[in-house]
Amino acid sequence: MRFYIMTDMEGVSGVVDYEKDCSPGGVHYEKAMRLTTLEVNAAIEGILSTGNHEIIVCDGHGPGGIDIELLHREAQLIMGRPLDPMFGIDDGPFDAFLMIGQHAMKGTPGAALAHTFSSKNILSLTLNGTPIGEAGINALRAGIYDIPTIFLSGDRAACEEIRRIIPGIHTCAVKKAIKETSALCLQPEKAREKIKEAAAYAVTHMEGIRPFKLDPPYEAIFEFVRPNQIEPYRNKKYCRILSETKVAIYADDMETLLKERLWAG
Protein backbone atom coordinates (compact mmCIF):
# COMPACT_ATOMS: atom_id res chain seq x y z
CA MET A 1 0.00 0.00 0.00
CA ARG A 2 0.99 3.64 -0.46
CA PHE A 3 0.61 6.24 2.29
CA TYR A 4 0.94 10.03 2.34
CA ILE A 5 1.92 11.83 5.57
CA MET A 6 1.43 15.59 5.91
CA THR A 7 3.45 17.12 8.74
CA ASP A 8 3.36 20.30 10.74
CA MET A 9 5.27 21.41 13.80
CA GLU A 10 2.95 23.25 16.18
CA GLY A 11 1.17 20.06 17.27
CA VAL A 12 4.34 18.20 18.29
CA SER A 13 5.00 17.42 21.95
CA GLY A 14 7.65 19.80 23.33
CA VAL A 15 6.84 22.56 20.82
CA VAL A 16 5.03 25.45 22.52
CA ASP A 17 6.31 28.78 21.16
CA TYR A 18 6.09 30.37 17.71
CA GLU A 19 9.33 32.35 17.84
CA LYS A 20 11.54 30.12 19.96
CA ASP A 21 10.44 26.76 18.55
CA CYS A 22 8.79 27.16 15.15
CA SER A 23 10.76 29.93 13.43
CA PRO A 24 14.22 29.75 11.82
CA GLY A 25 16.69 31.41 14.16
CA GLY A 26 14.63 30.52 17.19
CA VAL A 27 16.66 29.23 20.11
CA HIS A 28 14.84 25.87 20.05
CA TYR A 29 14.15 25.60 16.30
CA GLU A 30 16.63 22.80 15.57
CA LYS A 31 15.36 20.85 18.57
CA ALA A 32 11.79 21.35 17.40
CA MET A 33 12.72 20.03 13.97
CA ARG A 34 14.27 16.98 15.59
CA LEU A 35 11.19 16.37 17.75
CA THR A 36 8.95 16.74 14.71
CA THR A 37 11.00 14.38 12.59
CA LEU A 38 11.06 11.74 15.30
CA GLU A 39 7.28 11.89 15.72
CA VAL A 40 6.95 11.41 11.96
CA ASN A 41 9.36 8.48 12.18
CA ALA A 42 7.18 6.94 14.87
CA ALA A 43 4.17 7.08 12.55
CA ILE A 44 6.28 5.57 9.75
CA GLU A 45 7.39 2.74 12.04
CA GLY A 46 3.77 2.11 12.96
CA ILE A 47 2.74 1.93 9.30
CA LEU A 48 5.65 -0.34 8.37
CA SER A 49 4.87 -2.67 11.26
CA THR A 50 1.72 -3.66 9.34
CA GLY A 51 3.44 -4.57 6.07
CA ASN A 52 5.78 -3.55 3.27
CA HIS A 53 4.41 -0.13 2.28
CA GLU A 54 5.57 2.95 0.38
CA ILE A 55 5.49 6.20 2.39
CA ILE A 56 5.67 9.76 1.08
CA VAL A 57 6.15 12.52 3.68
CA CYS A 58 5.41 16.18 2.98
CA ASP A 59 7.10 18.83 5.12
CA GLY A 60 4.04 21.02 5.70
CA HIS A 61 5.67 23.54 8.04
CA GLY A 62 6.27 26.68 5.98
CA PRO A 63 9.92 27.39 6.84
CA GLY A 64 10.66 23.68 7.20
CA GLY A 65 10.05 21.26 10.03
CA ILE A 66 11.74 18.01 8.98
CA ASP A 67 15.43 17.14 9.30
CA ILE A 68 15.92 14.89 6.28
CA GLU A 69 19.05 13.34 7.78
CA LEU A 70 17.00 12.05 10.70
CA LEU A 71 14.02 10.95 8.61
CA HIS A 72 13.26 7.23 8.50
CA ARG A 73 15.25 5.64 5.69
CA GLU A 74 12.17 3.98 4.16
CA ALA A 75 10.36 7.31 3.56
CA GLN A 76 10.67 9.89 0.79
CA LEU A 77 10.32 13.59 1.55
CA ILE A 78 8.59 16.43 -0.28
CA MET A 79 10.34 19.58 0.91
CA GLY A 80 11.09 23.19 0.03
CA ARG A 81 8.96 26.05 -1.27
CA PRO A 82 7.12 26.87 -3.43
CA LEU A 83 5.01 23.73 -3.78
CA ASP A 84 1.96 23.03 -5.89
CA PRO A 85 -1.29 23.76 -4.00
CA MET A 86 -1.93 20.00 -3.82
CA PHE A 87 1.46 19.38 -2.13
CA GLY A 88 2.02 16.31 -4.31
CA ILE A 89 -0.99 14.39 -3.08
CA ASP A 90 -2.24 14.37 -6.66
CA ASP A 91 0.83 12.29 -7.60
CA GLY A 92 -1.00 9.16 -6.54
CA PRO A 93 -2.57 6.85 -6.14
CA PHE A 94 -2.45 6.77 -2.34
CA ASP A 95 -4.37 4.38 -0.11
CA ALA A 96 -4.60 6.67 2.92
CA PHE A 97 -3.66 10.10 4.26
CA LEU A 98 -2.23 10.86 7.72
CA MET A 99 -1.29 14.07 9.57
CA ILE A 100 1.44 14.42 12.20
CA GLY A 101 2.09 17.45 14.45
CA GLN A 102 -1.23 19.12 13.70
CA HIS A 103 -2.62 22.16 15.52
CA ALA A 104 -6.18 23.48 15.79
CA MET A 105 -7.65 26.39 13.84
CA LYS A 106 -7.32 29.96 15.09
CA GLY A 107 -9.78 30.93 17.79
CA THR A 108 -10.16 27.40 19.17
CA PRO A 109 -10.57 27.47 22.97
CA GLY A 110 -8.07 25.34 24.86
CA ALA A 111 -5.67 24.96 21.93
CA ALA A 112 -1.88 25.28 21.73
CA LEU A 113 -0.41 27.47 18.95
CA ALA A 114 -3.79 27.53 17.20
CA HIS A 115 -3.80 29.30 13.83
CA THR A 116 -5.21 29.00 10.34
CA PHE A 117 -2.38 28.93 7.76
CA SER A 118 -0.82 32.14 9.11
CA SER A 119 -0.65 33.02 12.80
CA LYS A 120 -0.11 36.68 11.89
CA ASN A 121 -2.35 37.28 8.87
CA ILE A 122 -5.55 35.20 8.93
CA LEU A 123 -8.32 35.41 11.51
CA SER A 124 -10.64 32.74 10.13
CA LEU A 125 -11.70 30.61 7.19
CA THR A 126 -15.21 29.27 6.72
CA LEU A 127 -16.33 26.89 3.99
CA ASN A 128 -20.03 26.69 3.16
CA GLY A 129 -20.74 28.39 6.47
CA THR A 130 -18.63 26.11 8.66
CA PRO A 131 -15.30 27.16 10.24
CA ILE A 132 -12.45 25.02 8.94
CA GLY A 133 -8.74 24.84 9.70
CA GLU A 134 -5.63 23.43 8.12
CA ALA A 135 -6.47 19.85 9.07
CA GLY A 136 -9.84 20.06 7.37
CA ILE A 137 -8.39 21.63 4.22
CA ASN A 138 -5.69 18.95 4.13
CA ALA A 139 -8.36 16.26 4.36
CA LEU A 140 -10.35 17.92 1.57
CA ARG A 141 -7.25 17.85 -0.65
CA ALA A 142 -7.05 14.10 -0.09
CA GLY A 143 -10.78 13.76 -0.66
CA ILE A 144 -10.50 15.18 -4.17
CA TYR A 145 -8.57 12.02 -5.10
CA ASP A 146 -10.79 9.69 -3.03
CA ILE A 147 -8.09 9.21 -0.38
CA PRO A 148 -9.42 8.66 3.15
CA THR A 149 -7.88 10.62 6.02
CA ILE A 150 -7.33 7.93 8.64
CA PHE A 151 -5.08 9.44 11.32
CA LEU A 152 -4.02 12.67 13.01
CA SER A 153 -1.63 13.36 15.87
CA GLY A 154 -1.24 16.72 17.59
CA ASP A 155 -2.58 18.66 20.51
CA ARG A 156 -5.86 17.56 22.06
CA ALA A 157 -7.86 20.39 20.46
CA ALA A 158 -6.66 19.41 16.98
CA CYS A 159 -7.73 15.81 17.59
CA GLU A 160 -11.17 16.96 18.71
CA GLU A 161 -11.45 19.26 15.68
CA ILE A 162 -10.79 16.52 13.13
CA ARG A 163 -13.08 14.01 14.86
CA ARG A 164 -15.98 16.44 14.45
CA ILE A 165 -15.70 16.33 10.67
CA ILE A 166 -14.38 12.84 9.86
CA PRO A 167 -16.34 10.00 11.48
CA GLY A 168 -14.17 7.11 12.61
CA ILE A 169 -10.81 8.83 12.17
CA HIS A 170 -8.06 7.67 14.54
CA THR A 171 -6.21 10.29 16.59
CA CYS A 172 -3.37 10.55 19.08
CA ALA A 173 -3.12 13.55 21.41
CA VAL A 174 0.45 14.24 22.58
CA LYS A 175 -0.17 17.47 24.50
CA LYS A 176 -2.92 19.53 26.12
CA ALA A 177 -2.87 23.32 26.02
CA ILE A 178 -2.59 25.39 29.18
CA LYS A 179 -2.46 28.72 27.35
CA GLU A 180 -1.77 29.42 23.67
CA THR A 181 1.99 29.16 24.18
CA SER A 182 2.10 26.65 27.03
CA ALA A 183 1.01 23.03 27.26
CA LEU A 184 1.09 19.85 29.28
CA CYS A 185 3.30 17.69 27.04
CA LEU A 186 3.99 13.99 26.98
CA GLN A 187 7.65 13.10 27.38
CA PRO A 188 8.81 12.79 23.73
CA GLU A 189 9.67 9.09 23.87
CA LYS A 190 6.24 8.36 25.34
CA ALA A 191 4.58 10.52 22.68
CA ARG A 192 6.38 8.59 19.96
CA GLU A 193 5.36 5.25 21.46
CA LYS A 194 1.73 6.35 21.40
CA ILE A 195 1.95 7.63 17.81
CA LYS A 196 3.57 4.41 16.57
CA GLU A 197 0.90 2.26 18.19
CA ALA A 198 -1.96 4.50 17.07
CA ALA A 199 -0.73 4.77 13.46
CA ALA A 200 -0.42 1.00 13.19
CA TYR A 201 -3.93 0.63 14.58
CA ALA A 202 -5.24 3.19 12.10
CA VAL A 203 -3.76 1.32 9.14
CA THR A 204 -5.29 -1.98 10.23
CA HIS A 205 -8.66 -0.38 11.09
CA MET A 206 -9.20 2.03 8.19
CA GLU A 207 -12.18 0.26 6.67
CA GLY A 208 -15.26 2.42 6.78
CA ILE A 209 -13.41 5.76 6.93
CA ARG A 210 -14.63 7.65 3.90
CA PRO A 211 -12.73 10.37 2.05
CA PHE A 212 -13.68 13.79 3.43
CA LYS A 213 -15.79 15.73 0.94
CA LEU A 214 -18.30 18.57 0.99
CA ASP A 215 -21.16 19.07 -1.42
CA PRO A 216 -20.74 21.78 -4.08
CA PRO A 217 -21.02 24.61 -4.86
CA TYR A 218 -18.48 26.21 -2.53
CA GLU A 219 -18.27 29.54 -0.76
CA ALA A 220 -15.07 30.11 1.21
CA ILE A 221 -14.81 33.22 3.36
CA PHE A 222 -11.42 34.48 4.51
CA GLU A 223 -11.16 37.10 7.25
CA PHE A 224 -7.76 38.77 7.37
CA VAL A 225 -6.03 40.82 10.04
CA ARG A 226 -5.27 43.89 7.89
CA PRO A 227 -7.16 45.52 5.01
CA ASN A 228 -4.21 45.38 2.58
CA GLN A 229 -4.26 41.57 2.73
CA ILE A 230 -7.49 41.54 0.74
CA GLU A 231 -5.95 43.25 -2.30
CA PRO A 232 -5.00 40.06 -4.24
CA TYR A 233 -8.70 39.12 -4.31
CA ARG A 234 -9.97 42.37 -5.82
CA ASN A 235 -11.23 42.31 -9.40
CA LYS A 236 -11.39 38.53 -9.45
CA LYS A 237 -14.61 37.31 -11.07
CA TYR A 238 -14.88 34.50 -8.55
CA CYS A 239 -14.56 36.76 -5.47
CA ARG A 240 -16.81 39.17 -3.63
CA ILE A 241 -15.38 41.69 -1.16
CA LEU A 242 -17.53 41.60 1.98
CA SER A 243 -15.70 44.15 4.13
CA GLU A 244 -12.30 45.78 4.39
CA THR A 245 -10.86 42.54 5.77
CA LYS A 246 -13.24 39.84 4.53
CA VAL A 247 -13.64 38.20 1.12
CA ALA A 248 -15.89 35.45 -0.27
CA ILE A 249 -14.42 33.07 -2.85
CA TYR A 250 -16.63 30.88 -5.04
CA ALA A 251 -16.10 27.65 -6.97
CA ASP A 252 -18.17 24.80 -8.34
CA ASP A 253 -15.62 22.09 -7.60
CA MET A 254 -13.14 21.54 -4.79
CA GLU A 255 -10.09 21.10 -7.01
CA THR A 256 -10.63 24.51 -8.60
CA LEU A 257 -11.17 26.12 -5.21
CA LEU A 258 -8.02 24.71 -3.63
CA LYS A 259 -5.71 24.77 -6.65
CA GLU A 260 -6.68 28.07 -8.27
CA ARG A 261 -8.86 30.31 -6.13
CA LEU A 262 -8.45 30.05 -2.37
CA TRP A 263 -5.04 31.71 -2.54
CA ALA A 264 -6.12 34.26 -5.18
CA GLY A 265 -4.51 32.34 -8.02
C-alpha positions in Angstrom: 0.0 0.0 0.0 1.0 3.6 -0.5 0.6 6.2 2.3 0.9 10.0 2.3 1.9 11.8 5.6 1.4 15.6 5.9 3.4 17.1 8.7 3.4 20.3 10.7 5.3 21.4 13.8 2.9 23.2 16.2 1.2 20.1 17.3 4.3 18.2 18.3 5.0 17.4 21.9 7.7 19.8 23.3 6.8 22.6 20.8 5.0 25.5 22.5 6.3 28.8 21.2 6.1 30.4 17.7 9.3 32.3 17.8 11.5 30.1 20.0 10.4 26.8 18.6 8.8 27.2 15.2 10.8 29.9 13.4 14.2 29.8 11.8 16.7 31.4 14.2 14.6 30.5 17.2 16.7 29.2 20.1 14.8 25.9 20.1 14.2 25.6 16.3 16.6 22.8 15.6 15.4 20.9 18.6 11.8 21.3 17.4 12.7 20.0 14.0 14.3 17.0 15.6 11.2 16.4 17.8 8.9 16.7 14.7 11.0 14.4 12.6 11.1 11.7 15.3 7.3 11.9 15.7 7.0 11.4 12.0 9.4 8.5 12.2 7.2 6.9 14.9 4.2 7.1 12.5 6.3 5.6 9.7 7.4 2.7 12.0 3.8 2.1 13.0 2.7 1.9 9.3 5.6 -0.3 8.4 4.9 -2.7 11.3 1.7 -3.7 9.3 3.4 -4.6 6.1 5.8 -3.6 3.3 4.4 -0.1 2.3 5.6 3.0 0.4 5.5 6.2 2.4 5.7 9.8 1.1 6.1 12.5 3.7 5.4 16.2 3.0 7.1 18.8 5.1 4.0 21.0 5.7 5.7 23.5 8.0 6.3 26.7 6.0 9.9 27.4 6.8 10.7 23.7 7.2 10.0 21.3 10.0 11.7 18.0 9.0 15.4 17.1 9.3 15.9 14.9 6.3 19.0 13.3 7.8 17.0 12.1 10.7 14.0 10.9 8.6 13.3 7.2 8.5 15.2 5.6 5.7 12.2 4.0 4.2 10.4 7.3 3.6 10.7 9.9 0.8 10.3 13.6 1.5 8.6 16.4 -0.3 10.3 19.6 0.9 11.1 23.2 0.0 9.0 26.1 -1.3 7.1 26.9 -3.4 5.0 23.7 -3.8 2.0 23.0 -5.9 -1.3 23.8 -4.0 -1.9 20.0 -3.8 1.5 19.4 -2.1 2.0 16.3 -4.3 -1.0 14.4 -3.1 -2.2 14.4 -6.7 0.8 12.3 -7.6 -1.0 9.2 -6.5 -2.6 6.9 -6.1 -2.5 6.8 -2.3 -4.4 4.4 -0.1 -4.6 6.7 2.9 -3.7 10.1 4.3 -2.2 10.9 7.7 -1.3 14.1 9.6 1.4 14.4 12.2 2.1 17.4 14.4 -1.2 19.1 13.7 -2.6 22.2 15.5 -6.2 23.5 15.8 -7.7 26.4 13.8 -7.3 30.0 15.1 -9.8 30.9 17.8 -10.2 27.4 19.2 -10.6 27.5 23.0 -8.1 25.3 24.9 -5.7 25.0 21.9 -1.9 25.3 21.7 -0.4 27.5 19.0 -3.8 27.5 17.2 -3.8 29.3 13.8 -5.2 29.0 10.3 -2.4 28.9 7.8 -0.8 32.1 9.1 -0.7 33.0 12.8 -0.1 36.7 11.9 -2.4 37.3 8.9 -5.6 35.2 8.9 -8.3 35.4 11.5 -10.6 32.7 10.1 -11.7 30.6 7.2 -15.2 29.3 6.7 -16.3 26.9 4.0 -20.0 26.7 3.2 -20.7 28.4 6.5 -18.6 26.1 8.7 -15.3 27.2 10.2 -12.5 25.0 8.9 -8.7 24.8 9.7 -5.6 23.4 8.1 -6.5 19.8 9.1 -9.8 20.1 7.4 -8.4 21.6 4.2 -5.7 18.9 4.1 -8.4 16.3 4.4 -10.3 17.9 1.6 -7.2 17.9 -0.7 -7.1 14.1 -0.1 -10.8 13.8 -0.7 -10.5 15.2 -4.2 -8.6 12.0 -5.1 -10.8 9.7 -3.0 -8.1 9.2 -0.4 -9.4 8.7 3.1 -7.9 10.6 6.0 -7.3 7.9 8.6 -5.1 9.4 11.3 -4.0 12.7 13.0 -1.6 13.4 15.9 -1.2 16.7 17.6 -2.6 18.7 20.5 -5.9 17.6 22.1 -7.9 20.4 20.5 -6.7 19.4 17.0 -7.7 15.8 17.6 -11.2 17.0 18.7 -11.4 19.3 15.7 -10.8 16.5 13.1 -13.1 14.0 14.9 -16.0 16.4 14.5 -15.7 16.3 10.7 -14.4 12.8 9.9 -16.3 10.0 11.5 -14.2 7.1 12.6 -10.8 8.8 12.2 -8.1 7.7 14.5 -6.2 10.3 16.6 -3.4 10.6 19.1 -3.1 13.6 21.4 0.4 14.2 22.6 -0.2 17.5 24.5 -2.9 19.5 26.1 -2.9 23.3 26.0 -2.6 25.4 29.2 -2.5 28.7 27.4 -1.8 29.4 23.7 2.0 29.2 24.2 2.1 26.6 27.0 1.0 23.0 27.3 1.1 19.9 29.3 3.3 17.7 27.0 4.0 14.0 27.0 7.6 13.1 27.4 8.8 12.8 23.7 9.7 9.1 23.9 6.2 8.4 25.3 4.6 10.5 22.7 6.4 8.6 20.0 5.4 5.3 21.5 1.7 6.4 21.4 2.0 7.6 17.8 3.6 4.4 16.6 0.9 2.3 18.2 -2.0 4.5 17.1 -0.7 4.8 13.5 -0.4 1.0 13.2 -3.9 0.6 14.6 -5.2 3.2 12.1 -3.8 1.3 9.1 -5.3 -2.0 10.2 -8.7 -0.4 11.1 -9.2 2.0 8.2 -12.2 0.3 6.7 -15.3 2.4 6.8 -13.4 5.8 6.9 -14.6 7.6 3.9 -12.7 10.4 2.0 -13.7 13.8 3.4 -15.8 15.7 0.9 -18.3 18.6 1.0 -21.2 19.1 -1.4 -20.7 21.8 -4.1 -21.0 24.6 -4.9 -18.5 26.2 -2.5 -18.3 29.5 -0.8 -15.1 30.1 1.2 -14.8 33.2 3.4 -11.4 34.5 4.5 -11.2 37.1 7.3 -7.8 38.8 7.4 -6.0 40.8 10.0 -5.3 43.9 7.9 -7.2 45.5 5.0 -4.2 45.4 2.6 -4.3 41.6 2.7 -7.5 41.5 0.7 -5.9 43.2 -2.3 -5.0 40.1 -4.2 -8.7 39.1 -4.3 -10.0 42.4 -5.8 -11.2 42.3 -9.4 -11.4 38.5 -9.4 -14.6 37.3 -11.1 -14.9 34.5 -8.6 -14.6 36.8 -5.5 -16.8 39.2 -3.6 -15.4 41.7 -1.2 -17.5 41.6 2.0 -15.7 44.2 4.1 -12.3 45.8 4.4 -10.9 42.5 5.8 -13.2 39.8 4.5 -13.6 38.2 1.1 -15.9 35.5 -0.3 -14.4 33.1 -2.9 -16.6 30.9 -5.0 -16.1 27.6 -7.0 -18.2 24.8 -8.3 -15.6 22.1 -7.6 -13.1 21.5 -4.8 -10.1 21.1 -7.0 -10.6 24.5 -8.6 -11.2 26.1 -5.2 -8.0 24.7 -3.6 -5.7 24.8 -6.7 -6.7 28.1 -8.3 -8.9 30.3 -6.1 -8.4 30.0 -2.4 -5.0 31.7 -2.5 -6.1 34.3 -5.2 -4.5 32.3 -8.0 
